[in-house]
């Protein structure tokens, strides 16, 4: 039997898409439901394949340049203090 790494190396983009769809809808292409264990293993395989084949921003779970929501609100509020008010004369 192949190792996990060997199996991941043999996943084609088409197989990856089938795995991804199975996780998304909870069923295999033939209609059978994924078991909890199958879902976990399929997600592990997807993530491992993505690490080698996709740029970071396209991988499962990518959050981008996120920052704390309170920091973003605070920055917007401080910028508003210095923005000119519309309709005023100076």
C-alpha positions in Angstrom: 0.0 0.0 0.0 1.2 3.5 -0.8 2.1 6.1 1.8 -0.2 9.1 2.3 2.4 11.3 0.6 2.5 9.0 -2.5 -1.3 9.0 -2.7 -1.4 12.8 -2.5 1.2 12.9 -5.3 -1.1 10.8 -7.5 -4.1 13.1 -7.1 -4.9 14.9 -10.4 -6.7 18.2 -10.5 -9.9 16.3 -11.6 -9.7 14.0 -8.6 -9.1 17.0 -6.3 -12.2 18.7 -7.7 -14.2 15.5 -7.0 -12.9 15.3 -3.5 -13.7 19.0 -2.9 -17.2 18.6 -4.2 -17.8 15.5 -2.1 -16.8 17.5 1.0 -19.0 20.5 0.0 -22.2 18.5 -0.6 -21.5 15.6 1.8 -21.8 12.9 -0.9 -19.7 11.0 -3.3 -20.3 11.5 -7.1 -22.4 8.2 -7.0 -24.7 9.6 -4.3 -23.4 7.7 -1.3 -23.0 9.9 1.9 -19.5 10.5 3.2 -18.9 9.1 6.6 -17.3 11.3 9.3 -14.0 9.5 8.8 -14.2 9.8 5.0 -14.8 13.5 5.4 -11.9 14.0 7.7 -9.5 12.0 5.4 -10.8 13.8 2.3 -10.2 17.2 3.9 -6.7 16.1 4.9 -6.0 15.0 1.4 -7.3 18.2 -0.1 -5.3 20.4 2.2 -2.1 18.4 1.6 -2.7 18.5 -2.2 -3.3 22.3 -2.1 0.0 22.8 -0.2 1.9 21.5 -3.2 -0.4 22.7 -6.1 -2.2 25.9 -5.3 -1.0 29.4 -4.3 -1.7 30.3 -0.7 -4.7 32.6 -1.5 -6.5 29.7 -3.2 -6.1 27.2 -0.4 -8.8 25.9 1.9 -9.1 28.2 4.9 -7.2 31.1 3.5 -8.2 34.3 5.3 -6.0 36.9 3.6 -4.6 39.9 5.3 -7.2 39.9 8.0 -6.8 42.0 11.1 -8.9 42.4 14.2 -12.3 44.0 13.5 -11.9 46.5 16.3 -8.6 47.8 14.8 -10.3 48.3 11.4 -13.1 50.2 13.0 -10.7 52.3 15.0 -8.7 53.2 11.9 -11.8 54.2 10.0 -13.0 56.4 12.9 -9.6 58.1 13.2 -9.5 58.7 9.4 -13.0 60.3 9.6 -11.8 62.8 12.1 -9.5 64.3 9.6 -11.7 64.0 6.5 -13.4 67.2 5.3 -17.1 67.4 6.1 -19.2 67.5 2.9 -21.1 70.7 2.3 -19.0 72.9 4.6 -17.0 76.0 3.7 -13.5 76.7 5.0 
